[in-house]
Amino acid sequence: MSHSANPDRYQGIVRVLTRVFVLNLGVAAAKIVFGYWSGTVSILSDGFHSLTDSASNIVALIGIHVSRRPADDNHPYGHRKYETMAAMAIVVFLAIVILEVGRTAFGRLHTGRHPQVTPASFAVMGVTLVVNLIVARYERSAGKRLASEVLMADARHTRSDVLTSLAVIAALIGIALGVPLLDPLAAAVVAVFIGHAGFEIARDASRILSDEMVIAEDDIREVVMGVPGVLGCHHIRTRGPADHVFLDMHVWMAGDTRLDAAHRLSHDVKDRLMAHYPRITDAIIHIEPPPRATRKVTGQTPA
């Protein structure tokens, strides 16, 4: 059974995303409410950043729900890439946040309003920072365990919250020391961190959507050449998410091999590969005689 069809994997991802959604929503609400009350644009911007975490959690839940559907006539390879598309949707939310943060910071530079910095400001940022650290570590660990790129993408998103929160705390210290300009500057730093997180998510998701090689050719060849009767292989191609890989390749066999024997041997190759790489969902093995140069080396008679 492939990971994408595994109900335990699906329930595990949903459980993680639901828990993270509740925590992210609480963190966002605390920052936004306090940011408006105190007039601290850096805290408000960080709150909007956290709010997109909750929104991206919802998008991820929808993507996961669609991705677990079985293959059908219109989607013979299944719906697993919808999870990757959900990860790409997170990038859209990040882009919206960057625009909002930039607009707010630019407006503050023009108005020159001085925010209020109190012990409560540091308390809010300190508590939310700890929550973000816990969430990022929890989600990253679950993402590795469940081989889920959407969880890994969301963990990067949350990890960027940690960095932005540190920038905001530094700005609060500067404001308390009489440098209010650090407030909009910290908001600009927040935008940079958000942009970097979006770039990493888009880069990893695009590798899957563009069918980048998943398993190295030499590693596949080493497994295949361990099957008795195989003379060689080429045209090795793998694609898909890390936990839902499709493989196709050409395997060389002796030209006089009976059809039924060649069929059995192709299944031996497929079984060996799928046992060695459980993440392979399906493998298409094309049987053919070796090239003429190879036949001379192996002593075969050209067909």
Backbone as CSV, one residue per row, in Angstrom:
resi,resn,N_x,N_y,N_z,CA_x,CA_y,CA_z,C_x,C_y,C_z
1,MET,0.849,-1.203,0.000,0.000,0.000,0.000,0.874,1.238,0.000
2,SER,0.590,2.195,-0.850,1.364,3.430,-0.894,1.014,4.304,0.287
3,HIS,1.919,5.203,0.616,1.701,6.095,1.757,0.481,6.975,1.567
4,SER,0.240,7.378,0.299,-0.854,8.297,0.079,-2.190,7.667,0.343
5,ALA,-2.292,6.331,0.220,-3.548,5.648,0.460,-3.644,5.131,1.890
6,ASN,-2.596,5.357,2.674,-2.542,4.847,4.031,-3.418,5.720,4.940
7,PRO,-4.494,5.146,5.485,-5.376,5.962,6.335,-4.685,6.460,7.595
8,ASP,-3.733,5.686,8.118,-3.011,6.116,9.320,-2.190,7.372,9.024
9,ARG,-1.565,7.410,7.833,-0.793,8.592,7.451,-1.715,9.794,7.321
10,TYR,-2.840,9.602,6.668,-3.790,10.693,6.478,-4.284,11.226,7.814
11,GLN,-4.698,10.339,8.696,-5.195,10.761,10.003,-4.105,11.449,10.802
12,GLY,-2.867,10.963,10.658,-1.758,11.579,11.377,-1.509,13.005,10.923
13,ILE,-1.522,13.234,9.598,-1.305,14.581,9.067,-2.439,15.509,9.483
14,VAL,-3.683,15.026,9.387,-4.842,15.839,9.770,-4.771,16.210,11.247
15,ARG,-4.380,15.253,12.069,-4.286,15.502,13.511,-3.244,16.589,13.805
16,VAL,-2.092,16.495,13.149,-1.035,17.494,13.345,-1.508,18.871,12.888
17,LEU,-2.088,18.940,11.692,-2.527,20.229,11.155,-3.617,20.871,12.011
18,THR,-4.524,20.051,12.547,-5.604,20.588,13.381,-5.050,21.188,14.664
19,ARG,-4.138,20.483,15.295,-3.533,20.999,16.523,-2.756,22.282,16.253
20,VAL,-1.994,22.276,15.170,-1.196,23.451,14.832,-2.094,24.632,14.484
21,PHE,-3.207,24.365,13.803,-4.145,25.422,13.438,-4.652,26.166,14.681
22,VAL,-5.036,25.417,15.708,-5.550,26.023,16.936,-4.476,26.886,17.592
23,LEU,-3.259,26.376,17.661,-2.165,27.130,18.282,-1.828,28.384,17.467
24,ASN,-1.769,28.235,16.144,-1.454,29.385,15.291,-2.514,30.475,15.400
25,LEU,-3.767,30.059,15.487,-4.857,31.033,15.583,-4.759,31.812,16.891
26,GLY,-4.426,31.118,17.980,-4.262,31.789,19.269,-3.108,32.772,19.254
27,VAL,-1.978,32.360,18.656,-0.802,33.239,18.565,-1.118,34.472,17.725
28,ALA,-1.779,34.272,16.581,-2.111,35.396,15.699,-3.043,36.382,16.386
29,ALA,-4.057,35.853,17.067,-5.020,36.720,17.746,-4.330,37.570,18.810
30,ALA,-3.435,36.964,19.586,-2.735,37.696,20.642,-1.893,38.829,20.063
31,LYS,-1.170,38.549,18.986,-0.293,39.574,18.396,-1.092,40.704,17.743
32,ILE,-2.135,40.352,17.002,-2.911,41.373,16.289,-3.637,42.298,17.264
33,VAL,-4.292,41.696,18.258,-5.016,42.510,19.243,-4.055,43.434,19.980
34,PHE,-2.935,42.887,20.421,-1.978,43.711,21.162,-1.317,44.734,20.244
35,GLY,-1.075,44.351,18.977,-0.451,45.274,18.044,-1.309,46.489,17.786
36,TYR,-2.621,46.274,17.605,-3.538,47.405,17.402,-3.639,48.255,18.666
37,TRP,-3.691,47.606,19.803,-3.853,48.325,21.071,-2.645,49.201,21.380
38,SER,-1.448,48.646,21.137,-0.225,49.379,21.484,0.278,50.265,20.351
39,GLY,-0.231,50.040,19.139,0.249,50.805,17.996,1.622,50.372,17.526
40,THR,2.044,49.164,17.893,3.365,48.653,17.502,3.234,47.917,16.172
41,VAL,3.716,48.522,15.102,3.527,47.966,13.766,4.283,46.654,13.577
42,SER,5.411,46.499,14.257,6.167,45.257,14.109,5.400,44.081,14.710
43,ILE,4.762,44.286,15.858,3.961,43.221,16.464,2.731,42.936,15.606
44,LEU,2.097,43.990,15.092,0.920,43.823,14.239,1.288,43.050,12.975
45,SER,2.414,43.391,12.370,2.862,42.701,11.157,3.143,41.229,11.449
46,ASP,3.779,40.979,12.581,4.055,39.596,12.968,2.747,38.846,13.219
47,GLY,1.730,39.559,13.717,0.429,38.935,13.923,-0.224,38.519,12.613
48,PHE,-0.128,39.384,11.580,-0.657,39.025,10.263,0.097,37.835,9.687
49,HIS,1.412,37.810,9.932,2.221,36.679,9.495,1.704,35.395,10.135
50,SER,1.455,35.439,11.434,0.944,34.260,12.141,-0.456,33.881,11.661
51,LEU,-1.253,34.897,11.289,-2.599,34.614,10.805,-2.567,33.798,9.521
52,THR,-1.575,34.052,8.672,-1.472,33.257,7.448,-1.098,31.810,7.750
53,ASP,-0.459,31.575,8.901,-0.199,30.197,9.310,-1.517,29.440,9.452
54,SER,-2.482,30.080,10.101,-3.786,29.437,10.285,-4.486,29.232,8.948
55,ALA,-4.417,30.241,8.089,-5.045,30.115,6.776,-4.391,29.006,5.963
56,SER,-3.067,28.915,6.022,-2.372,27.876,5.265,-2.672,26.494,5.841
57,ASN,-2.930,26.421,7.144,-3.337,25.141,7.739,-4.642,24.655,7.130
58,ILE,-5.578,25.582,6.923,-6.862,25.210,6.322,-6.659,24.737,4.884
59,VAL,-5.840,25.470,4.123,-5.545,25.066,2.747,-4.899,23.681,2.729
60,ALA,-3.970,23.445,3.655,-3.293,22.153,3.726,-4.277,21.030,4.038
61,LEU,-5.220,21.276,4.930,-6.219,20.260,5.270,-7.069,19.908,4.050
62,ILE,-7.428,20.925,3.268,-8.197,20.674,2.045,-7.360,19.873,1.050
63,GLY,-6.092,20.270,0.883,-5.208,19.560,-0.035,-5.005,18.114,0.357
64,ILE,-4.826,17.861,1.649,-4.639,16.495,2.133,-5.884,15.660,1.877
65,HIS,-7.057,16.266,2.105,-8.321,15.541,1.893,-8.457,15.103,0.429
66,VAL,-8.125,16.007,-0.493,-8.232,15.673,-1.916,-7.156,14.666,-2.324
67,SER,-5.948,14.797,-1.779,-4.825,13.953,-2.206,-5.014,12.486,-1.853
68,ARG,-5.848,12.169,-0.879,-6.007,10.767,-0.477,-7.030,10.031,-1.334
69,ARG,-7.667,10.714,-2.271,-8.608,10.027,-3.141,-7.871,8.999,-3.997
70,PRO,-8.491,7.857,-4.269,-7.818,6.833,-5.083,-7.735,7.265,-6.553
71,ALA,-6.928,6.564,-7.316,-6.799,6.855,-8.745,-8.137,6.637,-9.441
72,ASP,-8.394,7.443,-10.469,-9.613,7.283,-11.250,-9.274,7.436,-12.730
73,ASP,-10.304,7.446,-13.590,-10.067,7.508,-15.030,-9.338,8.788,-15.436
74,ASN,-9.644,9.888,-14.786,-9.016,11.158,-15.123,-7.684,11.380,-14.417
75,HIS,-7.447,10.628,-13.344,-6.197,10.755,-12.583,-5.613,9.358,-12.334
76,PRO,-5.095,8.719,-13.392,-4.596,7.344,-13.258,-3.412,7.208,-12.303
77,TYR,-2.712,8.318,-12.054,-1.588,8.280,-11.111,-2.011,8.707,-9.703
78,GLY,-3.299,8.874,-9.490,-3.782,9.268,-8.180,-3.829,10.785,-8.012
79,HIS,-4.124,11.219,-6.799,-4.298,12.646,-6.509,-3.243,13.175,-5.532
80,ARG,-2.147,12.426,-5.381,-1.157,12.746,-4.361,-0.556,14.147,-4.527
81,LYS,-0.436,14.629,-5.768,0.201,15.931,-5.981,-0.648,17.096,-5.491
82,TYR,-1.911,16.828,-5.160,-2.718,17.899,-4.595,-2.142,18.361,-3.257
83,GLU,-1.466,17.460,-2.560,-0.803,17.858,-1.316,0.332,18.831,-1.625
84,THR,1.059,18.554,-2.712,2.126,19.461,-3.127,1.556,20.805,-3.557
85,MET,0.423,20.778,-4.251,-0.225,22.019,-4.669,-0.680,22.828,-3.455
86,ALA,-1.089,22.131,-2.396,-1.463,22.836,-1.167,-0.243,23.547,-0.580
87,ALA,0.921,22.900,-0.683,2.146,23.537,-0.206,2.434,24.793,-1.016
88,MET,2.185,24.753,-2.324,2.389,25.928,-3.160,1.415,27.040,-2.785
89,ALA,0.200,26.653,-2.369,-0.789,27.659,-1.981,-0.308,28.454,-0.768
90,ILE,0.482,27.821,0.090,1.034,28.520,1.252,1.899,29.700,0.792
91,VAL,2.594,29.517,-0.338,3.437,30.586,-0.866,2.586,31.810,-1.222
92,VAL,1.382,31.572,-1.739,0.492,32.677,-2.088,0.133,33.485,-0.841
93,PHE,-0.181,32.774,0.251,-0.504,33.453,1.503,0.691,34.270,1.993
94,LEU,1.879,33.719,1.846,3.072,34.440,2.279,3.272,35.718,1.464
95,ALA,2.989,35.638,0.158,3.135,36.825,-0.694,2.157,37.922,-0.266
96,ILE,0.943,37.530,0.097,-0.051,38.503,0.559,0.431,39.182,1.841
97,VAL,1.009,38.390,2.728,1.501,38.941,3.990,2.632,39.940,3.745
98,ILE,3.538,39.605,2.818,4.648,40.509,2.522,4.122,41.871,2.071
99,LEU,3.111,41.859,1.219,2.525,43.120,0.755,1.904,43.906,1.915
100,GLU,1.202,43.194,2.812,0.549,43.863,3.933,1.577,44.423,4.907
101,VAL,2.600,43.643,5.190,3.655,44.112,6.097,4.370,45.325,5.509
102,GLY,4.687,45.259,4.213,5.366,46.377,3.569,4.519,47.641,3.585
103,ARG,3.220,47.500,3.313,2.326,48.657,3.321,2.251,49.293,4.706
104,THR,2.142,48.443,5.728,2.038,48.952,7.099,3.332,49.634,7.539
105,ALA,4.468,49.020,7.220,5.756,49.602,7.615,5.991,50.931,6.909
106,PHE,5.655,50.990,5.625,5.847,52.230,4.869,4.964,53.348,5.434
107,GLY,3.735,52.972,5.795,2.834,53.965,6.388,3.351,54.492,7.703
108,ARG,3.966,53.637,8.510,4.504,54.072,9.803,5.681,55.027,9.620
109,LEU,6.499,54.771,8.602,7.628,55.670,8.345,7.144,57.075,8.023
110,HIS,5.991,57.189,7.393,5.454,58.496,7.008,4.765,59.197,8.179
111,THR,4.051,58.406,8.984,3.319,59.025,10.099,4.234,59.348,11.263
112,GLY,5.259,58.498,11.469,6.198,58.735,12.569,5.603,58.527,13.946
113,ARG,4.496,57.796,14.011,3.849,57.558,15.301,4.730,56.682,16.189
114,HIS,4.813,57.022,17.473,5.621,56.248,18.410,4.763,55.201,19.110
115,PRO,5.126,53.936,18.989,4.336,52.895,19.653,4.608,52.855,21.154
116,GLN,3.665,52.231,21.901,3.836,52.049,23.340,4.532,50.712,23.592
117,VAL,5.608,50.761,24.344,6.326,49.537,24.707,6.236,49.369,26.207
118,THR,5.629,48.270,26.620,5.439,47.979,28.041,5.935,46.567,28.322
119,PRO,6.027,46.196,29.612,6.376,44.802,29.915,5.430,43.804,29.262
120,ALA,4.165,44.211,29.048,3.200,43.321,28.396,3.615,43.030,26.956
121,SER,4.254,44.000,26.308,4.714,43.795,24.934,5.711,42.639,24.873
122,PHE,6.662,42.655,25.802,7.659,41.585,25.827,7.030,40.259,26.253
123,ALA,6.037,40.321,27.126,5.378,39.094,27.574,4.638,38.418,26.425
124,VAL,3.901,39.224,25.647,3.156,38.668,24.507,4.112,38.033,23.504
125,MET,5.162,38.737,23.162,6.106,38.219,22.174,6.874,37.017,22.714
126,GLY,7.194,37.042,24.010,7.924,35.919,24.595,7.107,34.644,24.587
127,VAL,5.840,34.739,25.001,4.972,33.559,25.046,4.725,33.010,23.644
128,THR,4.421,33.899,22.701,4.153,33.438,21.334,5.411,32.857,20.688
129,LEU,6.577,33.388,21.056,7.831,32.838,20.537,8.010,31.396,20.990
130,VAL,7.748,31.133,22.262,7.871,29.769,22.783,6.883,28.830,22.084
131,VAL,5.657,29.302,21.886,4.647,28.485,21.199,5.111,28.160,19.780
132,ASN,5.650,29.151,19.068,6.123,28.922,17.709,7.278,27.927,17.656
133,LEU,8.174,28.008,18.627,9.279,27.051,18.685,8.764,25.626,18.851
134,ILE,7.799,25.451,19.732,7.223,24.125,19.967,6.508,23.618,18.719
135,VAL,5.713,24.500,18.093,4.949,24.115,16.902,5.889,23.744,15.761
136,ALA,6.913,24.539,15.512,7.834,24.278,14.405,8.546,22.942,14.583
137,ARG,8.993,22.685,15.808,9.693,21.422,16.064,8.739,20.233,15.945
138,TYR,7.542,20.368,16.477,6.545,19.300,16.420,6.146,18.995,14.977
139,GLU,5.906,20.046,14.198,5.444,19.858,12.819,6.559,19.304,11.937
140,ARG,7.780,19.753,12.137,8.903,19.241,11.346,9.133,17.764,11.642
141,SER,9.069,17.391,12.909,9.245,15.988,13.286,8.148,15.120,12.675
142,ALA,6.905,15.598,12.737,5.792,14.853,12.152,5.913,14.792,10.637
143,GLY,6.392,15.871,10.013,6.557,15.891,8.569,7.559,14.857,8.100
144,LYS,8.667,14.704,8.829,9.665,13.685,8.484,9.104,12.285,8.706
145,ARG,8.420,12.094,9.824,7.877,10.766,10.148,6.818,10.324,9.151
146,LEU,5.973,11.268,8.697,4.875,10.943,7.796,5.222,11.212,6.331
147,ALA,6.457,11.645,6.071,6.910,11.951,4.704,5.923,12.873,4.013
148,SER,5.604,13.993,4.657,4.613,14.932,4.130,5.270,16.260,3.810
149,GLU,5.294,16.630,2.501,5.895,17.912,2.141,5.046,19.084,2.602
150,VAL,3.739,18.874,2.763,2.913,19.994,3.216,3.210,20.308,4.685
151,LEU,3.474,19.297,5.499,3.849,19.534,6.890,5.237,20.172,6.970
152,MET,6.145,19.707,6.112,7.481,20.291,6.102,7.429,21.749,5.659
153,ALA,6.583,22.038,4.657,6.431,23.426,4.195,5.841,24.293,5.289
154,ASP,4.837,23.779,5.984,4.201,24.555,7.044,5.158,24.745,8.218
155,ALA,6.020,23.754,8.455,7.009,23.886,9.526,7.996,25.002,9.198
156,ARG,8.385,25.120,7.914,9.272,26.218,7.510,8.581,27.562,7.717
157,HIS,7.290,27.582,7.379,6.505,28.802,7.570,6.520,29.206,9.043
158,THR,6.274,28.247,9.915,6.251,28.528,11.353,7.638,28.893,11.864
159,ARG,8.656,28.256,11.293,10.027,28.564,11.711,10.372,30.013,11.376
160,SER,9.816,30.508,10.262,10.050,31.915,9.926,9.402,32.826,10.965
161,ASP,8.311,32.354,11.607,7.689,33.113,12.688,8.659,33.303,13.851
162,VAL,9.440,32.270,14.119,10.414,32.353,15.210,11.418,33.465,14.930
163,LEU,11.929,33.494,13.701,12.908,34.513,13.336,12.303,35.913,13.374
164,THR,11.075,36.037,12.865,10.445,37.355,12.870,10.129,37.821,14.283
165,SER,9.752,36.888,15.143,9.474,37.259,16.533,10.731,37.767,17.224
166,LEU,11.860,37.138,16.917,13.129,37.611,17.482,13.446,39.020,16.982
167,ALA,13.160,39.277,15.700,13.392,40.621,15.146,12.493,41.644,15.823
168,VAL,11.248,41.249,16.091,10.306,42.163,16.753,10.756,42.453,18.175
169,ILE,11.212,41.441,18.898,11.685,41.637,20.279,12.880,42.589,20.282
170,ALA,13.772,42.416,19.297,14.921,43.326,19.197,14.444,44.755,18.945
171,ALA,13.409,44.890,18.113,12.860,46.223,17.836,12.241,46.836,19.088
172,LEU,11.559,46.028,19.879,10.945,46.529,21.106,12.007,47.058,22.068
173,ILE,13.122,46.340,22.120,14.220,46.805,22.976,14.727,48.158,22.481
174,GLY,14.868,48.272,21.141,15.339,49.529,20.572,14.373,50.676,20.830
175,ILE,13.076,50.396,20.706,12.055,51.421,20.954,12.123,51.877,22.410
176,ALA,12.269,50.908,23.326,12.350,51.239,24.745,13.576,52.101,25.046
177,LEU,14.619,51.961,24.225,15.841,52.743,24.415,15.785,54.082,23.683
178,GLY,14.633,54.372,23.050,14.457,55.669,22.407,14.746,55.715,20.921
179,VAL,14.635,54.546,20.230,14.863,54.505,18.772,13.606,53.945,18.106
180,PRO,12.531,54.728,17.970,11.262,54.235,17.415,11.355,53.806,15.954
181,LEU,12.388,54.275,15.242,12.548,53.892,13.843,12.723,52.379,13.686
182,LEU,13.193,51.725,14.761,13.406,50.283,14.693,12.094,49.509,14.517
183,ASP,10.965,50.119,14.849,9.677,49.426,14.704,9.366,49.114,13.235
184,PRO,9.315,50.117,12.339,9.073,49.794,10.925,10.218,49.028,10.280
185,LEU,11.453,49.270,10.762,12.581,48.519,10.220,12.455,47.034,10.553
186,ALA,12.000,46.732,11.765,11.789,45.336,12.150,10.699,44.708,11.285
187,ALA,9.660,45.493,10.943,8.611,44.992,10.061,9.189,44.633,8.695
188,ALA,10.143,45.429,8.219,10.796,45.132,6.938,11.598,43.838,7.027
189,VAL,12.268,43.635,8.172,13.005,42.386,8.380,12.046,41.202,8.377
190,VAL,10.876,41.387,8.968,9.843,40.345,8.965,9.515,39.957,7.521
191,ALA,9.349,40.963,6.663,9.019,40.704,5.262,10.108,39.884,4.575
192,VAL,11.367,40.175,4.891,12.482,39.428,4.296,12.436,37.966,4.729
193,PHE,12.208,37.711,6.013,12.138,36.341,6.510,10.969,35.589,5.859
194,ILE,9.857,36.275,5.713,8.693,35.648,5.091,9.006,35.277,3.635
195,GLY,9.660,36.206,2.928,10.020,35.944,1.541,10.947,34.756,1.401
196,HIS,11.896,34.624,2.320,12.826,33.495,2.270,12.086,32.180,2.498
197,ALA,11.173,32.179,3.454,10.391,30.957,3.716,9.569,30.578,2.487
198,GLY,8.968,31.581,1.837,8.182,31.306,0.642,9.031,30.743,-0.481
199,PHE,10.247,31.276,-0.634,11.152,30.769,-1.668,11.489,29.296,-1.440
200,GLU,11.787,28.927,-0.202,12.140,27.537,0.093,10.969,26.596,-0.185
201,ILE,9.767,27.009,0.192,8.588,26.175,-0.034,8.345,26.012,-1.536
202,ALA,8.401,27.121,-2.280,8.169,27.069,-3.724,9.226,26.218,-4.417
203,ARG,10.482,26.326,-3.986,11.564,25.543,-4.589,11.323,24.052,-4.420
204,ASP,10.999,23.615,-3.199,10.801,22.188,-2.948,9.562,21.654,-3.661
205,ALA,8.487,22.422,-3.662,7.260,21.968,-4.320,7.440,21.917,-5.835
206,SER,8.179,22.871,-6.399,8.375,22.889,-7.850,9.197,21.693,-8.311
207,ARG,10.066,21.199,-7.467,10.841,20.004,-7.822,9.921,18.810,-8.046
208,ILE,8.896,18.708,-7.236,7.938,17.608,-7.375,7.041,17.830,-8.584
209,LEU,6.507,19.033,-8.727,5.583,19.326,-9.819,6.269,19.279,-11.179
210,SER,7.581,19.506,-11.225,8.320,19.452,-12.485,8.938,18.076,-12.736
211,ASP,8.583,17.093,-11.902,9.046,15.703,-12.081,10.563,15.578,-12.019
212,GLU,11.172,16.234,-11.054,12.609,16.068,-10.836,12.904,14.646,-10.375
213,MET,14.081,14.130,-10.763,14.487,12.788,-10.372,14.450,12.644,-8.855
214,VAL,13.844,11.533,-8.378,13.679,11.335,-6.939,14.739,10.393,-6.380
215,ILE,14.996,9.290,-7.093,15.991,8.302,-6.660,17.100,8.263,-7.705
216,ALA,18.337,8.306,-7.283,19.477,8.355,-8.211,19.518,7.119,-9.103
217,GLU,19.878,7.326,-10.377,19.955,6.221,-11.332,20.888,5.124,-10.852
218,ASP,22.054,5.489,-10.351,23.040,4.495,-9.933,22.505,3.633,-8.798
219,ASP,21.706,4.234,-7.892,21.132,3.449,-6.796,20.119,2.438,-7.321
220,ILE,19.303,2.849,-8.286,18.342,1.929,-8.900,19.081,0.826,-9.640
221,ARG,20.103,1.200,-10.403,20.857,0.227,-11.194,21.524,-0.822,-10.297
222,GLU,22.036,-0.401,-9.161,22.689,-1.341,-8.252,21.725,-2.412,-7.772
223,VAL,20.478,-2.025,-7.481,19.473,-2.993,-7.038,19.083,-3.925,-8.172
224,VAL,18.871,-3.359,-9.355,18.421,-4.154,-10.506,19.477,-5.171,-10.918
225,MET,20.734,-4.783,-10.911,21.798,-5.687,-11.343,22.021,-6.837,-10.372
226,GLY,21.395,-6.768,-9.208,21.475,-7.872,-8.260,20.483,-8.975,-8.549
227,VAL,19.623,-8.801,-9.550,18.639,-9.821,-9.912,19.251,-10.753,-10.946
228,PRO,19.339,-12.064,-10.686,19.909,-13.017,-11.649,19.149,-12.980,-12.976
229,GLY,19.901,-12.958,-14.077,19.283,-12.948,-15.392,19.227,-11.571,-16.024
230,VAL,19.460,-10.537,-15.242,19.458,-9.177,-15.777,20.857,-8.857,-16.304
231,LEU,20.912,-8.393,-17.563,22.192,-8.070,-18.182,22.543,-6.590,-18.072
232,GLY,21.570,-5.778,-17.790,21.813,-4.346,-17.679,20.492,-3.595,-17.689
233,CYS,20.584,-2.273,-17.617,19.372,-1.453,-17.640,19.731,-0.026,-18.031
234,HIS,18.738,0.696,-18.532,18.940,2.100,-18.876,17.579,2.798,-18.936
235,HIS,17.590,4.072,-19.354,16.362,4.879,-19.391,15.619,4.817,-18.049
236,ILE,16.363,5.003,-16.981,15.787,4.938,-15.626,15.212,6.310,-15.276
237,ARG,13.936,6.336,-14.900,13.278,7.600,-14.568,12.412,7.428,-13.327
238,THR,12.529,8.342,-12.412,11.664,8.367,-11.226,11.089,9.772,-11.081
239,ARG,9.889,9.852,-10.540,9.247,11.153,-10.345,8.216,11.037,-9.243
240,GLY,7.761,12.192,-8.757,6.728,12.229,-7.731,7.261,12.711,-6.398
241,PRO,6.391,12.804,-5.375,6.829,13.166,-4.025,7.731,12.086,-3.446
242,ALA,8.442,12.425,-2.398,9.418,11.499,-1.820,8.787,10.198,-1.339
243,ASP,7.520,10.248,-0.934,6.878,9.049,-0.387,5.939,8.375,-1.383
244,HIS,5.872,8.882,-2.634,4.900,8.372,-3.610,5.552,8.409,-4.989
245,VAL,6.546,7.530,-5.180,7.408,7.591,-6.355,6.919,6.641,-7.448
246,PHE,6.955,7.131,-8.686,6.690,6.300,-9.854,8.002,6.093,-10.598
247,LEU,8.243,4.838,-11.021,9.495,4.467,-11.680,9.188,3.795,-13.010
248,ASP,9.944,4.139,-14.046,9.915,3.358,-15.285,11.329,3.229,-15.807
249,MET,11.610,2.093,-16.432,12.970,1.801,-16.872,12.968,0.684,-17.909
250,HIS,14.086,0.538,-18.613,14.292,-0.547,-19.567,15.303,-1.517,-18.960
251,VAL,14.980,-2.801,-19.010,15.865,-3.836,-18.461,16.301,-4.756,-19.594
252,TRP,17.592,-5.055,-19.648,18.133,-5.918,-20.700,18.125,-7.377,-20.238
253,MET,17.645,-8.242,-21.134,17.687,-9.680,-20.911,18.194,-10.346,-22.183
254,ALA,18.598,-11.594,-22.057,19.087,-12.337,-23.230,18.013,-12.365,-24.309
255,GLY,18.435,-12.217,-25.574,17.487,-12.129,-26.670,16.652,-13.383,-26.865
256,ASP,17.151,-14.536,-26.412,16.413,-15.787,-26.607,15.569,-16.170,-25.389
257,THR,15.387,-15.251,-24.451,14.576,-15.532,-23.260,13.116,-15.702,-23.651
258,ARG,12.483,-16.775,-23.162,11.062,-17.009,-23.438,10.218,-15.875,-22.853
259,LEU,9.082,-15.608,-23.478,8.222,-14.514,-23.047,7.771,-14.691,-21.607
260,ASP,7.357,-15.923,-21.242,6.889,-16.146,-19.874,8.024,-15.984,-18.870
261,ALA,9.243,-16.404,-19.242,10.392,-16.255,-18.349,10.763,-14.779,-18.200
262,ALA,10.705,-14.023,-19.306,11.000,-12.592,-19.255,9.981,-11.863,-18.388
263,HIS,8.720,-12.298,-18.491,7.669,-11.685,-17.684,7.929,-11.913,-16.194
264,ARG,8.299,-13.161,-15.850,8.601,-13.469,-14.439,9.801,-12.663,-13.963
265,LEU,10.797,-12.532,-14.809,12.000,-11.803,-14.424,11.700,-10.312,-14.211
266,SER,10.828,-9.764,-15.046,10.467,-8.355,-14.869,9.772,-8.136,-13.533
267,HIS,8.954,-9.122,-13.119,8.304,-9.015,-11.813,9.314,-9.178,-10.682
268,ASP,10.333,-10.014,-10.910,11.391,-10.135,-9.899,12.093,-8.793,-9.702
269,VAL,12.362,-8.100,-10.819,13.010,-6.788,-10.754,12.111,-5.799,-10.007
270,LYS,10.842,-5.789,-10.380,9.902,-4.858,-9.745,9.777,-5.134,-8.254
271,ASP,9.633,-6.418,-7.876,9.495,-6.773,-6.461,10.748,-6.403,-5.674
272,ARG,11.927,-6.628,-6.288,13.179,-6.290,-5.607,13.275,-4.780,-5.374
273,LEU,12.899,-4.011,-6.365,12.956,-2.552,-6.236,11.976,-2.035,-5.187
274,MET,10.746,-2.548,-5.210,9.731,-2.046,-4.284,10.008,-2.502,-2.855
275,ALA,10.704,-3.645,-2.708,11.096,-4.089,-1.367,12.235,-3.218,-0.836
276,HIS,13.145,-2.831,-1.741,14.288,-2.012,-1.334,13.872,-0.566,-1.111
277,TYR,12.911,-0.088,-1.915,12.409,1.286,-1.809,10.892,1.246,-1.613
278,PRO,10.426,1.113,-0.377,8.976,1.046,-0.124,8.220,2.285,-0.601
279,ARG,8.935,3.382,-0.810,8.260,4.601,-1.256,7.867,4.544,-2.729
280,ILE,8.331,3.511,-3.466,7.924,3.352,-4.859,6.498,2.820,-4.892
281,THR,5.595,3.597,-5.472,4.187,3.207,-5.560,3.951,2.232,-6.700
282,ASP,4.617,2.465,-7.836,4.465,1.579,-8.983,5.710,1.684,-9.844
283,ALA,6.012,0.586,-10.546,7.181,0.546,-11.424,6.792,-0.120,-12.740
284,ILE,7.142,0.514,-13.831,6.906,-0.030,-15.160,8.250,-0.513,-15.715
285,ILE,8.341,-1.807,-15.999,9.578,-2.414,-16.477,9.415,-2.806,-17.944
286,HIS,10.226,-2.218,-18.800,10.217,-2.548,-20.227,11.363,-3.513,-20.505
287,ILE,11.027,-4.656,-21.114,12.037,-5.686,-21.379,12.549,-5.548,-22.804
288,GLU,13.871,-5.648,-22.968,14.461,-5.594,-24.301,15.821,-6.272,-24.284
289,PRO,16.302,-6.725,-25.473,17.661,-7.281,-25.526,18.663,-6.155,-25.382
290,PRO,19.881,-6.455,-24.964,20.878,-5.399,-24.788,21.323,-4.843,-26.136
291,PRO,21.907,-3.639,-26.144,22.448,-3.080,-27.393,23.507,-3.998,-27.978
292,ARG,23.783,-3.855,-29.271,24.719,-4.759,-29.961,26.097,-4.771,-29.307
293,ALA,26.588,-3.600,-28.902,27.920,-3.548,-28.285,27.944,-4.373,-27.017
294,THR,26.846,-4.340,-26.268,26.782,-5.106,-25.032,26.703,-6.593,-25.327
295,ARG,26.029,-6.957,-26.416,25.915,-8.371,-26.762,27.268,-8.977,-27.071
296,LYS,28.127,-8.176,-27.720,29.462,-8.692,-28.024,30.250,-8.974,-26.755
297,VAL,30.074,-8.093,-25.757,30.800,-8.268,-24.511,30.288,-9.481,-23.756
298,THR,28.951,-9.684,-23.777,28.349,-10.790,-23.021,28.349,-12.081,-23.816
299,GLY,28.761,-12.046,-25.111,28.828,-13.258,-25.900,27.508,-13.670,-26.494
300,GLN,26.527,-12.785,-26.532,25.214,-13.119,-27.105,25.284,-13.047,-28.630
301,THR,24.423,-13.788,-29.271,24.305,-13.747,-30.709,23.304,-12.666,-31.083
302,PRO,23.678,-11.708,-31.932,22.749,-10.653,-32.321,21.478,-11.218,-32.915
303,ALA,20.349,-10.605,-32.598,19.068,-11.110,-33.122,18.927,-10.719,-34.589
